[in-house]
Amino acid sequence: MKYPPSLLSSFFLTARSFLIVCLGLLCQTAGAQTIKSPNSKLTLTFTLQADGVPTYQLTYKGRPVIKPSKLGLELKNAPALTSGFAVTDTKQAAFDASWQPVWGEVKTIRNHYNELAVTLTQAATQRTVRVRFRVFDDGLGFRYEFPRQPKLDYFVIKEERTQFALAGDHKAFWLPGDYDTQEYSTVTSNLSEVRGRMKAAVTPNASQTTFSATGVQTPLMLKSQDGLYINIHEAALVDYSCMSLELDDKNFVLESHLTPDARGDKGHLQTPVHSPWRTVIVSDRAGDILESKLVLNLNEPTKYKDTSWIKPVKYVGVWWEMITGKSTWSYTNQENIKLDSLDYSKVKPNGTHAANTAHVKEYIDFAAQHGFDAVLVEGWNTGWEDWFGKSKDYVFDFVTPYPDFDVQELHRYAAGKNVKLIMHHETSGSVRNYERHLDRAYKFMADNGYNAVKSGYVGDIIPRGEHHYGQWLNNHYLYAITKAADYKIMVNAHEAVRPTGLARTYPNLIGNEAARGTEYEAFGGSNADHTTILPFTRLIGGPMDYTPGIFQTKVSAYNPDNHSFVHSTLARQLALYVTMYSPLQMAADLPETYNKFLDAFQFIKDVAVDWDDTKVLEAEPGDYITIARKAKGKSSWFIGSTCDENGRTSTIKLDFLDPGKKYVATIYADTKDAHYEKNPQAYAIRKVNVTRKSKLAQLCAPGGGYAISVVEAAGRR
């Protein structure tokens, strides 16, 4: 059969057009790579867009989590690493192993992911960047890697341009973007409302170094209108600037914003090097966000061969009385003194200095009586009078005590009662001064029986112009931690950068503040929903030294001039020992107050600080959280529940208990008339017999909660 020439011509033209279209599609999708999570619920797709722009997107059960989002970095005095790329290599791998943390919320952590590594080469410059993606069942981690190469050696980051394009106007739980503080009250609003809420959010704070009207910090917690919970943060922040996020509130695109140094640069790097991981945790169940170990899994295993000296700690301390204004850190009221010529033995004491030998012994006695591990003492060393004086560059030497603080005697006294003392190093932001003294200060600790230090970085950083979350300070924090390990010292860093899981690698980083802690209850208070949000934000990267346990909620009871109050019921203060995870837990109130409430104080004595298992029983950010934890090496469980200003009835199942066993549950709860403002100290304690088949319904007052100890009934099965 013969075809007419006109028909053959039409056929070949059509085929040629089809081939051209197909080749065009192949060119556009040549860089596309897809991997799924081990359970196949999450799908990561990498694509090179037109002009060689690298992008990624993420879906959960087919629903968009991150829409196509650009990747790359801008460099100072060099072409940007944002476009003109071709894919020159791809590798996929799978990993599945388990590891045991030195301390933690669970005994064993599974590290299970599928990995995609995409090597990109920029044709115009012959520079190479590798983007490594790891997709877990609970989320995504990715980072930039810069291999050693002739065309890219030492470079300066102008800005990182990583995007997180969201699928809508999500509900957000956010803090204003700031280079120097995280001590804000969390704001709850839609993303479209961030700009309008920013001014009110930053006004009460002293720092106010917000970089824009739409800049927010990480961890950022989000909830989509269709019920997806999304958390954006970073992991393994080492030799790099901390990431915040700039929001395009018209298109709901978040873009990385790095903390600058004193010259405005965002990072000084030399190949081979890599960025921290950028993390996205996602689920349609809020509790999965709290149970995620993704950030920890993206950190390296511990660097220490011997970790036997690293122990969780429950402690009391000479602290809250200074926070409330009842006592002082300083020995004398003299201000703006010349420290290099002052003879403290000739200065009149102010009569309110708390860190004196006799008073500290009272705390040691209380700790020993109730089985606490340690006593923190602040204000023990000289220099507090000149905090804002001309001598600030060298205000503290970290080894010279005030005349009324006998280091050797207190060491002897505490050791005789099997109690440790916790050192306090307030740097007042003078970081170079601290580094000059660090070896000597740690040796002084070791010589005098201290094995843990609370460090502080209050105030503007010296050298001038550096910020708390810049690359230079992040390197200092890690230096202080690793140097402490040389002396077998644990570190609890306050005002330092927010955690990114580094406690896995350096487990002597036993605590951080890095958020608005209990101290603010003496400075005007925190929102009643504060502790229903912090576990979804600040605690994603690691534990917090929140310093709970305040039973005297009226601060004026300690200082008549201070009219603040604790925005919590007493029962919720107990619950925080479970919901605000930390291997370092303080009973923050004064011994004389605890002696008035010894029945409630029993829970603080009993509750563990290290755990074999953790179950999130119910959770909704900004509303409520209920968590159960199993004590390390024991059959006992502890449950804590915290709720917002509205109150609620919490209903939980105890099906996590062992089959065939009977338990006694001691419930510390709000009474019916309890209220965080009107009647905070109204609580009741009751005991009930329970098994794994039991269900409990428990009232939580406004700003309240409950705590339960669940102990196996002796001899009954």
C-alpha positions in Angstrom: 0.0 0.0 0.0 1.3 3.5 -1.0 0.6 6.7 0.9 0.2 10.0 -0.9 3.3 12.3 -0.6 1.2 15.0 1.2 0.2 12.5 3.9 3.8 11.2 4.3 5.0 14.8 4.7 2.4 15.5 7.3 3.3 12.3 9.2 7.1 13.1 9.3 6.4 16.7 10.4 4.1 15.5 13.2 6.7 12.9 14.3 9.5 15.5 14.3 7.4 17.9 16.4 6.6 15.1 18.9 10.3 14.3 19.1 11.2 17.9 19.7 8.5 18.2 22.5 9.8 15.0 24.1 13.4 16.2 24.0 12.3 19.4 25.6 10.6 17.6 28.4 13.6 15.5 28.9 15.8 18.5 29.2 13.5 20.1 31.7 13.3 17.0 33.9 16.8 15.6 33.4 17.7 16.7 36.9 14.6 15.3 38.6 15.2 12.7 41.3 12.7 11.2 43.8 13.1 9.3 47.0 10.6 8.2 49.6 10.7 7.7 53.3 11.1 4.1 54.5 7.3 3.9 55.2 6.6 5.6 51.8 4.5 8.4 53.4 6.9 11.2 52.5 8.2 11.9 49.0 11.2 14.1 48.3 11.7 15.4 44.7 14.7 17.2 43.5 14.6 19.1 40.2 16.7 21.5 38.2 14.5 24.2 36.9 15.2 26.5 33.9 18.7 28.1 34.0 20.0 25.3 36.3 18.2 26.5 39.5 18.2 23.6 42.0 14.8 23.0 43.8 13.2 20.5 46.0 9.7 19.7 47.2 8.2 17.4 49.8 4.8 15.7 50.1 3.2 13.7 53.0 0.6 11.1 52.0 0.3 12.9 48.7 -0.4 16.3 50.4 2.0 19.2 49.7 4.3 20.1 52.7 7.0 22.1 50.9 6.1 23.2 47.3 9.0 23.6 44.8 11.6 25.6 46.7 14.9 27.0 45.6 18.3 26.1 47.0 21.6 27.8 47.0 23.9 30.5 48.5 25.1 33.9 47.6 28.8 34.6 48.1 30.7 37.8 48.9 32.8 39.0 46.0 32.1 35.9 44.0 29.4 34.6 41.6 26.4 33.1 43.5 25.8 29.4 43.9 22.1 29.7 43.0 21.8 28.9 39.3 23.6 27.6 36.2 24.0 24.1 37.6 24.0 20.7 35.9 23.6 17.4 37.7 26.9 15.6 37.4 26.3 12.7 39.8 23.5 11.2 41.9 23.7 8.5 44.6 21.0 6.9 46.6 21.5 4.9 49.8 19.5 3.5 52.7 20.4 3.4 56.4 18.9 1.6 59.3 20.6 1.3 62.7 19.8 2.0 66.4 21.8 3.8 69.0 21.6 4.4 72.7 21.9 8.0 74.0 24.0 8.7 77.1 20.8 10.2 78.6 17.5 10.9 76.9 13.8 10.5 76.6 14.1 6.9 75.4 16.5 4.1 75.9 17.1 3.4 72.2 16.7 5.6 69.1 16.3 4.1 65.6 18.0 6.0 62.8 16.3 4.9 59.6 16.3 6.9 56.4 16.7 6.9 52.6 19.3 9.2 51.2 19.8 11.0 47.9 23.0 12.9 47.2 23.0 15.2 44.2 26.2 16.6 42.9 25.8 19.9 41.0 28.5 21.6 38.8 28.2 25.2 37.8 29.3 25.3 34.1 30.5 28.9 34.1 32.7 28.6 37.2 33.4 24.8 37.4 32.5 24.9 41.1 30.8 21.9 42.7 28.1 21.7 45.4 26.5 18.5 46.7 23.1 18.6 48.2 22.4 15.6 50.5 18.8 14.7 51.4 17.8 12.2 54.1 14.1 11.3 54.2 12.9 9.7 57.5 9.5 8.5 58.4 9.0 11.7 60.3 10.5 14.2 58.1 13.4 15.5 55.9 16.9 16.7 56.5 19.2 18.2 53.9 22.5 20.1 53.8 25.0 21.7 51.4 28.4 20.0 51.0 31.4 21.7 49.4 34.1 19.2 48.4 37.8 20.3 48.2 38.2 21.7 44.7 40.5 24.1 42.8 37.7 26.6 41.9 36.3 26.9 45.4 38.6 27.1 48.4 38.0 29.9 51.0 34.8 31.7 50.6 32.5 34.1 52.5 28.7 33.7 52.6 26.7 36.8 51.8 23.4 34.9 52.4 22.0 31.5 52.3 19.0 31.2 49.9 17.3 28.1 51.0 13.5 28.3 50.6 10.6 26.6 52.3 7.6 27.3 50.1 4.5 26.5 52.1 1.1 25.3 50.8 -1.0 28.0 52.4 -1.5 30.5 55.2 -0.7 28.2 58.0 -1.2 28.8 61.7 2.2 29.6 63.2 3.8 29.6 66.6 6.6 32.1 66.2 9.3 34.3 67.8 10.6 37.5 66.2 13.8 37.1 64.3 16.6 38.2 66.5 20.4 37.8 66.6 20.7 37.9 70.3 17.7 36.6 72.2 15.0 33.9 72.1 13.5 35.2 75.4 10.2 36.3 73.8 6.7 35.1 74.5 5.6 32.9 71.6 3.1 34.5 69.3 0.3 32.5 67.8 -1.1 33.8 64.5 -1.5 32.9 60.8 1.5 33.6 58.7 -0.3 36.5 57.0 -0.6 38.2 60.4 3.1 38.1 61.3 3.8 41.6 59.9 1.0 43.1 61.9 1.9 41.4 65.1 5.7 42.0 65.0 5.8 45.4 66.7 3.8 44.2 69.7 5.9 41.0 69.9 9.3 42.8 70.2 8.4 45.9 72.3 8.8 44.3 75.8 12.3 43.0 75.0 15.6 44.8 75.5 17.4 43.3 72.5 15.1 44.3 69.7 17.6 43.3 67.0 14.8 42.0 64.7 16.0 42.0 61.2 12.7 42.7 59.5 8.9 42.9 60.0 8.5 39.3 58.9 11.6 37.6 60.3 11.0 34.7 62.6 13.2 32.2 64.4 13.5 28.5 64.3 12.3 26.0 65.5 9.1 27.3 63.8 5.9 25.3 64.4 3.1 25.4 61.9 -0.3 23.8 61.4 -2.0 23.8 58.0 -5.7 24.3 57.5 -6.0 20.6 56.5 -4.4 19.4 59.7 -0.7 18.9 58.9 1.8 19.7 61.6 5.0 21.0 60.3 8.2 22.0 62.2 11.2 23.8 60.5 14.6 23.9 62.2 18.2 23.0 61.7 20.5 20.2 63.1 24.2 20.0 63.8 25.0 23.7 63.9 28.8 23.7 63.8 31.1 26.4 62.4 28.2 28.2 60.8 25.8 31.0 61.6 22.4 30.3 63.1 19.5 30.3 60.7 16.3 32.3 61.1 13.6 32.7 58.4 12.5 35.6 56.3 8.8 35.3 55.4 7.2 36.4 52.1 3.8 36.8 53.6 2.1 37.2 50.2 3.2 33.9 48.8 4.0 32.1 52.1 7.6 31.4 51.2 10.2 31.2 54.0 13.8 31.8 53.2 16.9 31.3 55.3 18.4 34.3 57.0 21.8 33.8 58.7 23.1 35.7 61.7 25.7 38.3 60.5 29.1 39.0 62.2 30.4 42.4 63.1 31.1 43.2 59.4 27.8 41.9 58.2 29.2 38.7 56.7 27.2 35.5 57.3 29.9 32.9 57.4 33.6 32.3 56.6 34.2 28.8 55.2 37.0 26.7 53.7 36.5 23.5 51.7 36.0 20.7 52.4 33.1 21.9 54.5 29.3 21.5 54.8 26.4 23.4 56.2 24.2 22.4 59.1 21.2 20.3 58.2 17.9 22.1 57.4 15.0 20.1 58.9 11.3 19.6 58.2 9.4 17.4 60.6 5.8 16.6 59.5 2.8 14.5 60.6 -0.9 14.6 60.8 -0.6 13.9 64.5 0.8 16.6 66.8 2.3 14.1 69.2 4.6 12.7 66.4 6.4 16.1 66.3 7.2 15.8 70.0 8.3 12.2 69.7 10.5 12.9 66.6 14.3 12.1 67.0 15.1 13.4 63.5 17.2 16.3 64.8 19.3 14.0 67.0 19.7 11.5 64.2 21.2 14.1 62.0 24.0 14.7 64.5 27.2 12.7 64.8 27.6 10.0 67.5 29.4 11.1 70.7 33.0 12.2 70.4 33.8 10.9 73.9 35.1 7.4 74.6 34.3 7.6 78.3 30.9 9.1 79.2 30.6 7.5 82.7 31.1 11.0 84.3 28.0 12.5 82.5 25.0 12.0 84.8 21.5 13.6 84.8 21.1 16.0 87.7 18.2 17.1 90.0 19.2 20.2 91.9 18.2 23.2 94.1 19.9 26.5 94.1 20.7 30.0 95.4 19.0 31.7 92.4 15.3 32.4 92.6 15.7 34.6 95.6 18.0 36.9 93.5 15.6 36.7 90.5 12.7 37.9 92.6 14.8 40.6 94.2 14.8 39.1 97.7 18.5 38.8 97.7 21.4 40.1 95.5 24.3 38.6 93.5 26.6 41.4 94.6 28.4 41.6 97.9 28.3 45.4 98.2 26.1 48.1 96.8 29.1 50.1 95.5 28.8 50.5 91.8 31.2 51.6 89.0 34.1 50.5 91.2 37.6 49.9 89.9 38.0 46.1 90.3 41.7 46.1 89.8 42.2 48.2 92.9 39.3 47.1 95.1 40.0 45.3 98.4 36.7 43.6 99.2 37.8 42.9 102.7 37.5 46.6 103.4 34.1 47.1 101.6 30.9 47.1 103.7 28.6 44.2 102.7 25.1 45.1 101.6 23.5 42.5 103.9 21.5 40.9 101.1 24.3 38.9 99.4 22.8 35.4 99.1 26.0 33.4 98.2 27.4 33.3 101.7 28.8 30.2 103.4 26.1 29.9 106.1 23.2 30.3 103.7 24.6 27.9 101.1 25.0 25.3 103.8 21.3 25.6 104.4 20.7 24.7 100.7 23.1 21.8 101.0 21.3 20.5 104.1 17.9 20.8 102.2 19.4 18.9 99.2 20.8 16.2 101.3 17.6 15.8 103.3 15.5 15.3 100.2 17.9 13.3 98.0 18.9 16.0 95.5 22.1 15.7 93.6 23.4 19.2 93.7 23.2 22.9 94.7 23.7 25.7 92.2 25.2 28.9 93.7 25.1 32.2 91.8 26.8 35.4 92.9 29.7 33.6 94.6 32.5 35.4 92.8 33.8 39.0 92.8 32.8 41.5 90.1 29.0 41.7 90.2 29.1 45.3 91.3 30.7 46.5 88.1 28.4 44.7 85.7 27.7 47.9 83.7 30.8 49.7 84.7 33.9 50.7 82.8 35.7 47.5 83.7 33.2 45.2 81.9 35.8 43.8 79.5 37.4 41.9 82.3 34.8 42.0 85.1 34.9 38.3 86.1 37.9 36.0 86.7 35.8 33.0 87.7 38.1 31.9 90.5 38.0 34.7 93.1 35.2 34.3 95.7 33.7 37.1 97.8 34.9 37.3 101.4 31.8 35.6 102.8 32.0 32.6 100.4 34.5 29.9 101.7 35.1 27.6 98.7 37.1 25.0 100.5 34.7 24.8 103.5 31.7 24.4 101.3 33.5 21.7 99.2 34.2 19.8 102.4 30.6 20.3 103.8 28.9 19.3 100.6 31.0 16.2 100.0 30.3 15.1 103.5 26.6 15.1 102.7 27.0 13.5 99.2 26.0 16.7 97.5 27.7 18.4 94.6 28.0 22.1 94.0 27.2 23.5 90.6 29.5 26.3 89.5 28.2 29.6 87.9 30.1 31.4 85.2 28.5 34.6 84.2 30.5 36.0 81.3 28.5 39.3 81.0 29.0 38.8 77.2 32.7 39.3 77.5 33.6 36.2 75.6 37.3 36.9 75.0 37.7 37.4 78.7 36.0 34.1 79.4 38.2 32.2 77.0 41.4 33.7 78.6 40.3 32.3 81.9 38.6 29.1 80.8 41.4 26.6 81.5 42.1 28.1 84.9 38.4 28.3 85.8 37.8 24.7 84.9 40.8 23.6 86.8 39.5 25.5 89.8 36.3 23.7 89.5 37.9 20.3 89.3 40.1 21.1 92.3 37.1 22.1 94.4 34.7 19.3 93.6 32.5 21.0 91.0 31.5 18.8 88.0 28.9 21.0 86.4 28.8 24.7 85.4 26.0 27.0 84.5 27.4 29.5 82.1 25.7 32.8 81.1 26.1 35.3 78.3 23.9 38.2 79.4 24.4 41.5 77.5 25.9 42.6 74.3 28.8 40.5 73.1 32.4 41.7 73.5 34.1 41.9 70.9 31.7 44.6 69.9 29.3 43.9 67.1 29.4 40.2 67.3 26.0 38.5 68.0 25.0 35.6 70.2 24.0 33.4 67.3 26.8 34.2 64.8 29.4 31.8 63.6 32.1 33.2 65.9 30.0 32.7 69.0 28.7 29.3 67.9 32.3 28.2 67.7 33.0 29.6 71.2 30.1 27.7 72.7 31.4 24.4 71.3 35.0 25.3 72.4 33.7 25.8 75.9 31.9 22.4 75.9 34.8 20.5 74.5 37.3 22.2 76.9 35.0 21.3 79.8 35.1 17.7 78.7 38.9 17.7 79.3 38.1 18.3 83.0 35.0 16.0 83.0 32.6 18.9 83.5 29.0 19.1 82.3 27.8 22.4 80.8 24.4 24.2 81.2 24.7 27.2 78.8 22.3 30.1 79.3 21.7 32.9 76.6 23.6 30.7 74.2 22.4 29.6 70.7 19.3 27.4 70.6 20.1 23.7 70.5 20.3 21.7 67.3 20.9 18.2 68.6 24.6 18.6 69.4 24.0 17.0 72.8 24.2 13.7 71.0 27.7 14.4 69.9 28.8 16.3 73.0 26.6 14.8 75.8 28.2 16.9 78.5 26.1 19.7 77.1 23.5 18.6 79.6 21.2 21.7 79.4 20.5 25.0 77.8 18.2 27.9 78.4 17.8 29.6 75.0 14.2 30.5 75.5 11.9 32.4 77.9 12.3 30.5 81.1 10.7 30.6 84.5 12.7 33.6 85.5 10.4 35.8 83.4 7.6 34.9 85.8 9.3 37.4 88.1 9.7 40.0 85.4 6.0 40.3 84.4 5.2 36.7 83.5 4.7 34.5 80.4 1.5 33.7 78.6 -0.5 30.9 80.2 -0.1 28.8 77.0 3.7 29.2 77.0 4.5 25.7 78.2 2.0 24.2 75.7 4.1 25.6 72.9 7.8 25.4 74.0 8.0 21.6 73.6 6.9 22.1 69.9 9.4 24.9 69.4 12.4 25.3 71.6 12.7 21.7 72.8 12.8 20.2 69.2 16.6 20.8 69.3 17.3 19.6 72.8 16.4 19.9 76.5 15.9 23.1 78.3 16.8 24.2 81.8 13.4 25.7 82.4 13.8 25.8 86.2 10.2 24.8 87.2 8.8 24.1 90.6 7.7 27.5 91.8 5.1 27.0 94.5 4.9 30.5 95.8 3.3 32.1 92.8 3.1 35.6 94.2 6.6 37.1 93.8 5.7 39.8 96.4 5.9 37.2 99.1 9.7 37.4 98.6 10.0 41.0 97.5 7.1 43.4 98.4 8.2 45.7 95.5 7.7 43.0 92.9 4.1 42.5 91.9 4.6 39.8 89.2 3.0 36.4 89.6 3.7 33.0 88.1 1.2 32.2 85.3 0.6 28.7 86.4 -1.1 26.6 89.0 1.0 24.7 91.5 -0.1 21.4 90.0 1.1 22.4 86.6 4.5 23.3 88.1 4.8 19.6 88.9 3.7 18.6 85.5 6.5 20.6 83.9 9.0 18.1 85.2 7.6 15.6 82.7 6.4 17.9 79.8 9.5 20.1 79.7 12.1 17.4 79.1 15.6 17.9 80.6 18.2 15.7 82.2 18.9 18.7 84.3 15.9 19.6 86.5 15.8 22.3 89.2 13.5 22.6 92.1 13.6 26.4 91.7 11.7 27.7 94.7 13.1 28.4 98.1 13.5 25.6 100.8 11.2 27.5 103.2 8.4 27.4 100.7 8.8 23.7 99.9 8.6 23.0 103.6 5.1 24.4 103.6 4.0 22.1 100.7 5.9 18.8 101.4 3.0 16.7 100.2 3.2 18.3 96.7 7.0 18.5 96.9 7.0 14.7 97.1 6.4 14.5 93.3 9.5 16.6 92.6 11.5 14.2 94.8 10.1 11.2 93.1 10.2 12.2 89.4 13.0 10.8 87.4 15.5 12.8 85.2 16.4 10.0 82.8 14.1 7.8 80.9 13.7 4.5 79.1 10.5 5.4 77.2 8.3 8.3 76.4 4.7 8.4 75.1 2.8 11.6 74.0 -0.7 10.8 75.1 -2.4 13.9 73.7 -1.1 17.2 72.3 -2.2 20.3 70.4 0.3 23.2 70.2 -0.9 26.2 72.1 -3.7 24.2 73.9 -2.4 21.2 75.8 0.2 18.5 76.1 0.1 15.3 78.1 3.2 13.1 78.2 4.0 9.8 80.0 7.6 8.7 80.7 9.1 5.5 82.1 12.0 6.0 84.5 15.4 4.7 83.5 15.8 1.1 84.7 12.6 1.0 86.6 9.0 0.0 86.2 7.6 3.4 87.3 6.0 5.9 85.0 5.4 9.6 85.4 2.7 11.6 83.6 2.5 15.3 83.2 -0.2 17.5 81.6 -0.2 21.2 80.9 -2.9 23.3 79.4 -3.6 26.9 78.3 -5.7 29.7 79.9 -9.0 28.0 79.0 -8.7 24.8 81.0 -10.0 21.4 79.9 -10.7 17.8 80.9 -7.9 15.5 79.9 -8.8 11.9 79.1 -6.0 9.4 78.7 -5.5 5.6 78.4 -2.9 3.8 80.4 -2.4 1.1 77.8 1.4 1.7 77.8 1.7 -0.1 81.2 2.9 -3.6 81.3 0.3 -6.4 80.9 -0.6 -8.3 84.0 0.8 -5.8 86.4 -1.0 -3.6 89.0 0.1 -0.1 89.8 -0.7 2.6 92.3 -1.2 6.0 90.7 -0.7 9.1 92.9 -2.4 12.1 91.2 -1.4 15.7 92.0 -4.2 17.8 90.4 -5.9 21.2 90.3 -9.1 21.4 92.4 -12.3 22.5 90.8 -11.8 26.1 91.9 -8.2 26.3 90.9 -7.1 29.1 88.5 -3.6 30.3 87.5 -4.6 33.9 88.4 -7.2 33.6 91.1 -6.4 30.4 93.0 -3.1 28.9 91.9 -2.2 27.0 95.0 -5.4 25.0 95.1 -4.5 21.3 94.6 -5.5 17.9 95.7 -3.6 14.6 96.0 -5.3 11.2 95.6 -4.3 7.6 95.0 -6.0 5.1 92.7 -5.2 1.5 91.7 -4.7 1.2 87.9 -3.7 -1.3 85.2 -3.0 -1.0 81.5 -6.8 -1.3 80.9 -7.5 1.8 83.0 -8.6 5.2 81.7 -8.4 8.5 83.5 -10.3 11.7 83.1 -8.7 14.6 84.9 -9.7 18.3 85.2 -7.0 20.8 84.2 -7.8 24.3 85.5 -7.1 27.4 83.4 -3.3 27.7 83.3 -3.2 24.4 85.1 -2.5 20.7 84.7 -1.7 17.6 86.7 1.2 15.2 87.5 0.9 11.5 88.2 3.4 9.0 89.5 2.6 5.4 88.6 4.4 2.8 90.7 4.1 -0.9 90.5 2.1 -2.3 93.4 4.4 -4.3 95.6 3.7 -8.1 95.5 0.6 -7.8 93.4 0.3 -9.0 89.8 
